[in-house]
């Protein structure tokens, strides 16, 4: 099987951008005109350049003193941080915007500007970056992990985490969805394990529990319901299953809250701790699965068939 190395040798960063005015989604309009941008106040590019020359500890205070539309009120630290991230994007950094169930990629072209008067809104100046080298990929035609990209980050300007950048780099290297799928199929799944983010690791662990222990959900959504436990349900024999998933690259201590949850759950409980980098201790009764044990499972027939599904796209 051919091995493909996935490395970012360009030094460019990857950004998730949402061009939104209040609840109004303007991603497509901005994309069609060849730019992405933000508002967050009346300030202009010239104002920002003046603020950025001040000592770091003084910049936010100077930002708050800028004259703003009366309706907006005091500028927040979150506004300043978003503006700072937007201004920090370098020439040829890659951005992703999402609309029409499609991932749209482009590169930044030049510095921040603020002269698009038709994009100014209710007294606020539109700050924008021009884009070039556009390409688009239908989400329906890409492998499932790409569905994580549209929801990355909570703000309007977010730098992608390491695991997501690998997915983006594959899009950059390929011309269309079919090419992406073929590229991924040539990468041994075991080479992906280290790159999986916390959400992807959790998804892999859930698949493992379904295939190995007959896991069935019983009313709780994996990873989004309880603070202490990532997975809660039962197997086909009626035994309770609880699990926590940790993607740490180094050995961890068993979380006390997980130990308590196991003790409180009763005798007919299968408790799993999926700790990618391993653990410092092995408490009796808790099943520990690490990156190494999952690798061994993925080399079995059942695990290998499951791994193939991650890149499968009909």
N, C-alpha and C positions, 0 to 999 in steps of 0.2 A: 504493500500500500504506500502511495506517495505521501511524504510528509511535507506540509507547507508551513513555513515559519511566519508568524503574524507579529510583526514588529513595527513600531512607529519610529522610523528614522528621520522623519521630517522635522520633528520638534514642534509641529503645530498642535494647538489645542482644539477640542471639539465642544461645541456649545449647543444647548437646546434653547431656542428663542421662541417666545410667544409674543406676537405683535397684537396686543389687546388694549383697547380703550374701554375701561370699565368692563362690562359684559360683552362688548362688541368685539368679535373675532375678525381681525383684519389681516390674518396671515396670507391669504390668497391675494388680496389687493397689493400688499407690499411685495410679495414674491413676483407678481406679474410686472410690477414697476421696477424690479431689480434692487430692492433694499430691504433691510430689517431695522426696526427702531423701537424707541421707548419714549415716554413723556415725563412723568414724575416732576412736574413743576414748570415754571416759566423760564428757568435758567437756560442759557445757550451754551454752545461749545466754547465760546470765548470766556464765559463765566467759569466753566469747568477747568479750562487751562490755567486761569488765574488761581483757582482754589488748589489745584494739584501742585503748584509751586510752593505752597506753604508746608511747614512741618506736618507730619502725619497726624499728630495729636490735635492739630488745630483745624484740620480740613473739614471735619463734620460740623463743627461750630460755624465755620465760614459758610458752609453749604446751607445751614439753617437760616442764616441771615439774608440769603438771597430773596429779592422781592418776588412774591408769588401771587396768583389770583386769590382774591379774598375768600372764595369758597373753599379752597384747599386746606387752609389752616397750616399748622406747623409741619415742616418736613420731618419725616421719621428717619431713624437710622437705617431701616430696611430700604427706604428710597435711595439713600446715599450708597448703600452697599450694592444695590442693583445697578445704579449709575456707574459705580466704580468698576464693576465687572464688565459692563458694556463698553466702557472707555478703554479697558485693558485688553480687549480683543486685538490681536495683532493681524497685520496684513497677511492674507492667505490662510488664517485659521479657518476651520470648517464649522459651518452652522447647520443645524437641522430645524426645519419648521414642519408642522404637520397639519394637513387639511385634505379633505376629500379621500380619507382613508389611505393616504399616501405619505410616505416619508420623502421630504424634499431636501436635498443637500446642495450647498453652495459654499464658495470661499469668500472671505471678507476682502474687499478691495478698497484700500485707503483708510484714512482716519475718520473720526466721528465728525459729522456735520450737523447743522441745524438751520437750514434755509428752505425747507419744503413747506411754504406757507399754506398750501392746500391740505397739509396733514396736521397743522396745528389745531388743537381741540380746546375750546372753552377757555382760552387764555393761556394754555400750556403749549410750550414749544416742543416740536417733534425732533428728537435727536436720532440720527440714523447712520447706518453704515451701508455703503454700496456693496453688492454681491456680484459674483461672476462664476463661471464654470459650474452651471447648474446641472443637476441630474435628479431624477425622481424614480421611486420604487413603490409599487403597489404593495401595501401591507398584506393583502390576501394571498400574494404570490411568494411571500418570504417565509422562512421557517419561523415557528412560534416565538422563539426568544426575542425577535425584533418587535414584538408587541409591547415590550418594556420601554422602548425608546420614547414613544409619544408622551408618556406620563412621567418622564424623568424630571425630578426637581419640582419644587412647589412654586418658585418664583417665575418671572418672565425671562430671566437670563441665568442659565445654570451651566456650569462646567460638568461634563459627563464624568462619571467615575471610571476607574480603570477597566472593569469588566465590560462596560458599555462601549468603550473606545474600540475594543477588538471587533465588535459587531460593525461599528461605523467604518473601520479601516477596510473591512471586507467589501462594503458597499462602494467605497472609493476605488478599490482595485478592480471592480467589475462593472460592466456596461449595462446589464439588465438583471432582472430577477432570476432568469434561468441560469445565467452565468454565476450568480451568487450561490444558488443551490448546488450547482456542480462543484464550485470551489469548496464549499463547506463539506460536501460528501467525501472529498479527498483528504480531509483532516481527520486523523484518528480521534475518536471522541475522548480517549484518555488524555490527549494533549489539551483538551478544553477544560479539564477539571480545575486546574489551578486558576484559570481565568474567570470561572463562574462567580458572579456576584452573590450576595446573601439571598436575594429572591430566587435566583436560578438554582442555587444549592438547595434551598428549601423545596423547590419543585422536584428536584432530583430525588431528595429524601422521601418525599411523598410517594413518588412512583415506586421507590424501593419497598416501602411499607405495603403498598397495594399488592405488589407481586410476591413479596416474601412472607408477609404475615396476614394477607387477606384483608387489609385495612378497608374500612367503610366509614365515611363521614356520618356523624349523627347530629347534624344541626349546626355545627360550628365551622366557619370558613377558615381554612388553613392560613396561619400567619397573621390574621387580621382581627381576631376576636379577643384573645386573652393575652395579658401582659406576660405571664409566666410561661405559658405553653404555646408552641407554634402549631402543633397538630394534636387534635383530640378526637377520638372515635372508638370504634370497636372492630374486632375481626369477626370472621364468619362463625366462630365458635362462641361469640358473645363476650370474649375477654376485652376489657378496656385497653385502649392503646393511647399512650401519651408520649409526646416527643418534643424535643427542643433542638433547633438547628443552629449551629455556630460555624461560620466560615473563617474563623481566625486561622492565620497561617502558622501559628505556634500553639503548643500545648496549653490548655486552660484548666482552671480549677472548676469542679462541678458547681454550678450556681446553687447556693443554699435554697433558693426559692424552688428550684427543680427537685431537689432532694425532699423538701417538705411536701411538694405536690405528689411525689411518688409514695411517700409514707401515708399520706392522707387518702390515697386512691384505693387502698385495700389490696388484698392478696391476688385477686384475679386481674392483674394489671401487667401489661407489657410496657415497660418504660424505656424509651430509646433516647440517647443523647448522640446526635450526629455532630461530632466535633472534627472538622476537617484536619486541623493540625494536631489532633490528639488531646489527651487529658493527663493531668498530673497524678490522678488517683483513680482507682477503679472500685467504686462502692458496690457492695454485694447487691445483686438484684437488678441493677441498671445495665442495659445492653448498650455498649459503646461501639459506635461505628465511626471510623475515621476516613480520611482520604485514602489511606492504604487499603483498608478493608473494602471500601466501595470500589476501588480500582480492581481488586481481585474479583468482586462480584460482577463487574462489567465485562470481565473476560470470560464469564460463564455464558452458556447459551441464552438463558433468560435475560441476563443483564445486557448482553451484546445486542439482542433484538430490541430491547428498550432504548439503548443508546442510538440505534439507527433511526428511531422515530424523531429524535431531536432535529435532524436535518432533513427529514422526509417532507416533501411538499408535492401533493398530487396535482 
